[in-house]
Amino acid sequence: RILGTTSDLRGIFIRKFKIKTTEYLLSYQMIGENLELIMIGTHENYYRDLKKYLQK
């Protein structure tokens, strides 16, 4: 698990996993006792796309 290190990703957790040969990332955050899934995708441009999504 990786915690966002920049201020715009603070509180966001990232989990990396592979399916066959493709690496995926899953981002989530805890809101109280609830787990909120934010985004899943391949590694390419993942952090850029995640930051864009969170700015909306």
N, CA and C atoms as an extended XYZ file, in Angstrom:
168
Properties=species:S:1:pos:R:3:atomname:S:1:resname:S:1:resid:I:1 pbc="F F F"
N         0.851       -1.177        0.000 N   ARG     1
C         0.000        0.000        0.000 CA  ARG     1
C         0.887        1.227        0.000 C   ARG     1
N         0.488        2.201       -0.752 N   ILE     2
C         1.266        3.423       -0.877 CA  ILE     2
C         0.354        4.592       -0.547 C   ILE     2
N         0.817        5.466        0.294 N   LEU     3
C         0.059        6.665        0.620 CA  LEU     3
C         0.574        7.792       -0.247 C   LEU     3
N        -0.338        8.557       -0.821 N   GLY     4
C         0.063        9.690       -1.647 CA  GLY     4
C         1.015       10.604       -0.885 C   GLY     4
N         2.079       10.997       -1.536 N   THR     5
C         3.088       11.801       -0.857 CA  THR     5
C         2.940       13.284       -1.151 C   THR     5
N         2.216       13.631       -2.192 N   THR     6
C         2.010       15.045       -2.470 CA  THR     6
C         0.701       15.487       -1.850 C   THR     6
N         0.562       16.769       -1.656 N   SER     7
C        -0.619       17.272       -0.948 CA  SER     7
C        -1.920       16.929       -1.662 C   SER     7
N        -1.904       16.852       -2.997 N   ASP     8
C        -3.143       16.539       -3.703 CA  ASP     8
C        -3.517       15.060       -3.622 C   ASP     8
N        -2.629       14.203       -3.123 N   LEU     9
C        -2.952       12.782       -2.944 CA  LEU     9
C        -2.941       12.374       -1.475 C   LEU     9
N        -2.871       13.330       -0.582 N   ARG    10
C        -2.848       13.013        0.850 CA  ARG    10
C        -4.147       12.293        1.230 C   ARG    10
N        -4.009       11.173        1.935 N   GLY    11
C        -5.168       10.400        2.370 CA  GLY    11
C        -5.646        9.367        1.371 C   GLY    11
N        -5.027        9.322        0.192 N   ILE    12
C        -5.389        8.348       -0.838 CA  ILE    12
C        -4.406        7.181       -0.748 C   ILE    12
N        -4.938        5.982       -0.715 N   PHE    13
C        -4.117        4.776       -0.688 CA  PHE    13
C        -4.137        4.133       -2.065 C   PHE    13
N        -2.999        3.567       -2.456 N   ILE    14
C        -2.862        2.904       -3.751 CA  ILE    14
C        -2.433        1.464       -3.510 C   ILE    14
N        -3.128        0.539       -4.142 N   ARG    15
C        -2.793       -0.885       -4.057 CA  ARG    15
C        -2.425       -1.355       -5.456 C   ARG    15
N        -1.244       -1.964       -5.596 N   LYS    16
C        -0.796       -2.492       -6.885 CA  LYS    16
C        -1.033       -3.995       -6.921 C   LYS    16
N        -1.463       -4.485       -8.090 N   PHE    17
C        -1.626       -5.927       -8.266 CA  PHE    17
C        -1.523       -6.254       -9.750 C   PHE    17
N        -1.255       -7.529      -10.032 N   LYS    18
C        -1.121       -7.992      -11.412 CA  LYS    18
C        -2.211       -8.994      -11.737 C   LYS    18
N        -2.688       -8.920      -12.969 N   ILE    19
C        -3.537       -9.956      -13.546 CA  ILE    19
C        -2.794      -10.398      -14.803 C   ILE    19
N        -2.374      -11.649      -14.791 N   LYS    20
C        -1.479      -12.186      -15.822 CA  LYS    20
C        -0.232      -11.318      -15.864 C   LYS    20
N         0.021      -10.598      -16.940 N   THR    21
C         1.247       -9.800      -17.030 CA  THR    21
C         0.994       -8.299      -16.909 C   THR    21
N        -0.248       -7.907      -16.692 N   THR    22
C        -0.588       -6.484      -16.629 CA  THR    22
C        -0.686       -6.017      -15.187 C   THR    22
N         0.032       -4.929      -14.878 N   GLU    23
C        -0.016       -4.358      -13.528 CA  GLU    23
C        -1.133       -3.315      -13.456 C   GLU    23
N        -1.950       -3.420      -12.413 N   TYR    24
C        -3.049       -2.489      -12.183 CA  TYR    24
C        -2.836       -1.769      -10.867 C   TYR    24
N        -3.432       -0.602      -10.757 N   LEU    25
C        -3.424        0.153       -9.516 CA  LEU    25
C        -4.870        0.439       -9.132 C   LEU    25
N        -5.135        0.361       -7.854 N   LEU    26
C        -6.461        0.631       -7.304 CA  LEU    26
C        -6.289        1.699       -6.241 C   LEU    26
N        -7.014        2.793       -6.365 N   SER    27
C        -6.919        3.853       -5.358 CA  SER    27
C        -8.197        3.872       -4.530 C   SER    27
N        -8.018        4.180       -3.247 N   TYR    28
C        -9.150        4.235       -2.329 CA  TYR    28
C        -8.823        5.158       -1.171 C   TYR    28
N        -9.864        5.535       -0.435 N   GLN    29
C        -9.679        6.328        0.775 CA  GLN    29
C       -10.683        5.871        1.813 C   GLN    29
N       -10.359        6.127        3.050 N   MET    30
C       -11.255        5.801        4.153 CA  MET    30
C       -12.033        7.062        4.515 C   MET    30
N       -13.343        6.929        4.590 N   ILE    31
C       -14.207        8.022        5.034 CA  ILE    31
C       -14.967        7.481        6.236 C   ILE    31
N       -14.513        7.866        7.415 N   GLY    32
C       -15.064        7.284        8.635 CA  GLY    32
C       -14.750        5.804        8.659 C   GLY    32
N       -15.789        4.992        8.780 N   GLU    33
C       -15.618        3.534        8.764 CA  GLU    33
C       -15.821        2.945        7.375 C   GLU    33
N       -16.079        3.792        6.386 N   ASN    34
C       -16.367        3.327        5.031 CA  ASN    34
C       -15.144        3.421        4.133 C   ASN    34
N       -15.027        2.457        3.243 N   LEU    35
C       -13.971        2.425        2.241 CA  LEU    35
C       -14.568        2.922        0.931 C   LEU    35
N       -13.998        3.981        0.367 N   GLU    36
C       -14.474        4.522       -0.901 CA  GLU    36
C       -13.471        4.185       -1.992 C   GLU    36
N       -13.897        3.372       -2.967 N   LEU    37
C       -13.043        3.051       -4.108 CA  LEU    37
C       -13.086        4.229       -5.062 C   LEU    37
N       -11.925        4.666       -5.510 N   ILE    38
C       -11.855        5.859       -6.346 CA  ILE    38
C       -11.631        5.508       -7.808 C   ILE    38
N       -10.589        4.713       -8.089 N   MET    39
C       -10.243        4.459       -9.479 CA  MET    39
C        -9.409        3.192       -9.587 C   MET    39
N        -9.566        2.498      -10.713 N   ILE    40
C        -8.726        1.346      -11.029 CA  ILE    40
C        -8.250        1.519      -12.466 C   ILE    40
N        -6.999        1.157      -12.720 N   GLY    41
C        -6.481        1.282      -14.075 CA  GLY    41
C        -5.073        0.740      -14.171 C   GLY    41
N        -4.548        0.740      -15.392 N   THR    42
C        -3.175        0.303      -15.600 CA  THR    42
C        -2.224        1.406      -15.150 C   THR    42
N        -0.962        1.055      -15.014 N   HIS    43
C         0.021        1.986      -14.457 CA  HIS    43
C         0.250        3.216      -15.339 C   HIS    43
N         0.116        3.056      -16.650 N   GLU    44
C         0.407        4.162      -17.562 CA  GLU    44
C        -0.507        5.359      -17.300 C   GLU    44
N         0.077        6.487      -16.957 N   ASN    45
C        -0.634        7.748      -16.689 CA  ASN    45
C        -1.626        7.670      -15.528 C   ASN    45
N        -1.505        6.671      -14.684 N   TYR    46
C        -2.480        6.477      -13.604 CA  TYR    46
C        -2.522        7.670      -12.652 C   TYR    46
N        -1.371        8.107      -12.193 N   TYR    47
C        -1.344        9.190      -11.207 CA  TYR    47
C        -1.832       10.500      -11.811 C   TYR    47
N        -1.488       10.761      -13.061 N   ARG    48
C        -1.987       11.958      -13.743 CA  ARG    48
C        -3.510       11.925      -13.834 C   ARG    48
N        -4.052       10.780      -14.261 N   ASP    49
C        -5.501       10.643      -14.395 CA  ASP    49
C        -6.199       10.706      -13.040 C   ASP    49
N        -5.581       10.137      -12.023 N   LEU    50
C        -6.157       10.174      -10.678 CA  LEU    50
C        -6.239       11.613      -10.176 C   LEU    50
N        -5.176       12.380      -10.365 N   LYS    51
C        -5.181       13.779       -9.930 CA  LYS    51
C        -6.253       14.578      -10.666 C   LYS    51
N        -6.405       14.325      -11.976 N   LYS    52
C        -7.456       15.000      -12.755 CA  LYS    52
C        -8.833       14.655      -12.198 C   LYS    52
N        -9.053       13.380      -11.934 N   TYR    53
C       -10.350       12.930      -11.420 CA  TYR    53
C       -10.662       13.581      -10.072 C   TYR    53
N        -9.683       13.661       -9.203 N   LEU    54
C        -9.898       14.219       -7.869 CA  LEU    54
C       -10.130       15.725       -7.899 C   LEU    54
N        -9.693       16.407       -8.940 N   GLN    55
C        -9.896       17.850       -9.049 CA  GLN    55
C       -11.308       18.207       -9.473 C   GLN    55
N       -12.070       17.246       -9.978 N   LYS    56
C       -13.451       17.511      -10.434 CA  LYS    56
C       -14.375       17.742       -9.274 C   LYS    56
